[in-house]
Amino acid sequence: MKNIDLEVPLHKRAEISLKQAVTNLIAEHKRTAEPLVIWRNGKVEMADPHEVVGPDLPGSEAMPVEADSLEQSNPNS
């Protein structure tokens, strides 16, 4: 894992770490050919890991995941 500058706000460091974890998870599922379980259109679905792209990270080849696959319901909204 890359070192994250401690001057970066905590919420940004958390976002960067989460994106790195998602990218690693997708890569692992591609290597093992196991489906990913994602949230899409209000439902849990199994997805081919070769059809899902990871979050956009500096210095990576990954592209953003569909927005609805990362959304979570917010009980405060």
VEXLUM-482161 format. One record per residue (C-alpha): residue number from 1; y, x, z. Coordinates in Angstrom, 1 decimal. Example, Ala and Ser with C-alpha at 12.3 -4.5 7.8 and 13.67 -1.06 7.14 Angstrom:
BEGIN
<r 1,<-4.5,12.3,7.8>> <r 2,<-1.1,13.7,7.1>> 
***
This chain:
BEGIN
<r 1,<0.0,0.0,0.0>> <r 2,<3.5,1.2,-0.8>> <r 3,<5.9,2.1,1.9>> <r 4,<8.7,-0.5,2.2>> <r 5,<12.2,0.6,3.1>> <r 6,<12.9,-0.6,6.7>> <r 7,<16.5,-1.3,5.7>> <r 8,<15.3,-4.2,3.6>> <r 9,<15.5,-7.5,5.4>> <r 10,<12.3,-8.6,7.1>> <r 11,<12.0,-11.7,4.9>> <r 12,<12.1,-9.6,1.8>> <r 13,<9.6,-7.1,3.2>> <r 14,<7.3,-10.1,3.9>> <r 15,<7.7,-11.4,0.4>> <r 16,<6.9,-8.0,-1.2>> <r 17,<3.8,-7.6,1.0>> <r 18,<2.6,-11.1,0.1>> <r 19,<3.1,-10.4,-3.6>> <r 20,<1.1,-7.1,-3.3>> <r 21,<-1.7,-8.9,-1.5>> <r 22,<-1.9,-11.6,-4.2>> <r 23,<-1.9,-9.0,-6.9>> <r 24,<-4.7,-7.1,-5.2>> <r 25,<-6.7,-10.4,-4.6>> <r 26,<-6.4,-11.3,-8.3>> <r 27,<-7.5,-7.8,-9.4>> <r 28,<-10.5,-8.0,-7.1>> <r 29,<-11.6,-11.4,-8.4>> <r 30,<-11.2,-10.0,-12.0>> <r 31,<-13.5,-7.1,-11.1>> <r 32,<-16.1,-9.4,-9.5>> <r 33,<-15.7,-12.3,-12.0>> <r 34,<-15.4,-14.7,-9.1>> <r 35,<-13.1,-17.7,-9.5>> <r 36,<-9.8,-18.0,-7.7>> <r 37,<-9.1,-21.1,-5.6>> <r 38,<-5.5,-22.2,-6.3>> <r 39,<-3.2,-25.2,-5.6>> <r 40,<-2.2,-26.8,-8.9>> <r 41,<-0.6,-30.2,-9.6>> <r 42,<-1.2,-31.3,-6.0>> <r 43,<-4.9,-30.4,-6.0>> <r 44,<-7.1,-27.5,-5.1>> <r 45,<-8.7,-26.0,-8.2>> <r 46,<-11.0,-23.2,-9.2>> <r 47,<-9.4,-20.9,-11.8>> <r 48,<-10.7,-18.1,-14.0>> <r 49,<-9.1,-15.0,-12.6>> <r 50,<-8.5,-13.7,-16.1>> <r 51,<-6.3,-16.7,-16.8>> <r 52,<-4.2,-16.3,-13.7>> <r 53,<-1.4,-13.7,-13.5>> <r 54,<-0.1,-12.2,-10.3>> <r 55,<3.4,-12.1,-8.9>> <r 56,<6.0,-9.9,-10.6>> <r 57,<6.1,-6.6,-8.7>> <r 58,<8.3,-3.6,-9.5>> <r 59,<6.2,-1.1,-11.4>> <r 60,<3.3,-3.5,-12.0>> <r 61,<2.0,-5.2,-15.2>> <r 62,<1.6,-8.5,-13.4>> <r 63,<3.6,-11.6,-14.4>> <r 64,<4.6,-14.5,-12.1>> <r 65,<2.0,-17.0,-11.1>> <r 66,<2.7,-20.7,-12.0>> <r 67,<5.2,-21.9,-9.5>> <r 68,<3.2,-25.0,-8.6>> <r 69,<0.2,-22.8,-7.8>> <r 70,<2.1,-21.1,-5.0>> <r 71,<4.0,-24.1,-3.6>> <r 72,<3.1,-25.4,-0.2>> <r 73,<4.2,-28.7,1.3>> <r 74,<7.1,-28.3,3.7>> <r 75,<6.8,-30.6,6.7>> <r 76,<10.6,-30.1,7.4>> <r 77,<11.7,-31.5,4.0>> 
***
